[in-house]
């Protein structure tokens, strides 16, 4: 089965990290990505730009409406994702638990839908 690991964290904390702390965090993500690749389970993923760069789009009554940023205000923002393919939810959860984002934010594990 294919799963998305949606990584949530606090953008303000990230923005205020020292360069050394930021390099250490990226090293952890790099090692995690390498481990996923060596296991042959990674299918994709990316870091997302900050929410200040996002645009939310809705179509209402045939009109396209856009708003800067995300619609909902939250303490944690979606900062990136991984796509993995494993045999079952238990394996997905085991891999998600190793994600660096799980230790200071959270990782939502969601199965992909049909056609994925």
C-alpha positions in Angstrom: 0.0 0.0 0.0 1.1 3.6 -0.6 1.0 6.1 2.2 1.6 9.8 2.5 3.5 11.0 5.6 2.3 14.6 6.1 4.8 16.4 8.4 3.4 19.2 10.6 5.5 21.5 12.6 5.8 25.1 13.9 7.1 27.4 11.2 7.9 30.1 13.8 10.2 27.7 15.6 11.9 26.8 12.3 12.4 30.4 11.4 14.1 31.2 14.7 16.5 28.2 14.6 20.2 28.9 14.6 22.1 27.9 11.5 23.8 25.1 13.4 20.4 23.7 14.6 19.0 24.1 11.0 21.9 22.2 9.6 21.5 19.5 12.2 17.8 19.1 11.4 18.5 18.9 7.6 21.1 16.2 8.3 18.5 14.2 10.2 16.1 14.5 7.3 18.8 13.6 4.9 19.7 10.4 6.9 16.0 9.5 7.1 15.5 9.9 3.4 18.6 7.8 2.7 17.2 5.1 5.1 13.9 5.1 3.2 15.7 4.9 -0.1 18.0 2.0 1.0 14.9 0.1 2.2 13.3 0.7 -1.2 10.1 2.1 0.2 10.3 5.8 -0.8 8.2 6.9 -3.8 8.6 10.7 -3.5 8.4 13.6 -1.2 9.4 17.3 -0.7 9.8 20.1 1.7 7.1 22.8 1.3 7.8 26.5 1.3 6.4 28.5 4.2 2.6 29.1 4.5 3.2 32.8 3.6 3.9 31.6 0.0 0.6 29.5 -0.2 -2.5 30.5 -2.1 -5.9 28.9 -1.2 -8.4 28.5 -4.1 -12.1 27.9 -4.0 -14.7 27.8 -6.7 -18.1 29.2 -5.4 -21.0 29.8 -7.7 -18.8 29.4 -10.7 -16.3 32.1 -9.5 -12.7 31.4 -8.6 -11.8 32.9 -5.3 -8.2 33.0 -4.0 -6.8 33.9 -0.6 -3.2 34.3 0.4 -2.0 31.6 2.7 -3.9 28.6 4.1 -7.5 29.0 5.1 -7.2 27.6 8.7 -5.0 29.1 11.3 -3.2 26.5 13.3 -0.2 26.2 15.6 1.4 23.6 13.3 1.7 23.9 9.6 2.2 21.3 6.9 5.9 21.6 6.1 6.5 18.6 3.8 5.6 15.1 2.9 7.0 11.7 2.0 5.3 9.1 -0.2 6.1 5.5 0.7 5.0 2.1 -0.3 4.9 -0.6 2.3 2.9 -3.8 3.0 0.6 -2.4 5.7 -0.3 0.3 8.1 2.0 -1.1 10.9 5.0 -0.8 8.6 3.9 2.7 7.6 3.6 3.7 11.3 7.0 2.3 12.0 8.6 4.3 9.3 6.7 7.5 10.3 7.9 7.1 13.9 11.5 7.4 12.6 10.7 10.7 10.8 12.5 13.7 12.4 9.3 15.7 12.4 7.6 13.3 14.7 9.8 14.3 17.6 8.9 18.1 17.6 5.6 18.1 15.6 3.5 15.3 14.2 3.3 13.1 11.2 -0.1 12.2 9.8 0.0 8.8 8.1 -2.7 8.6 5.4 -3.2 5.9 2.8 -3.4 7.0 -0.8 -6.6 6.6 -2.7 -7.5 4.6 -5.8 -5.2 5.0 -8.8 -2.2 5.9 -6.7 
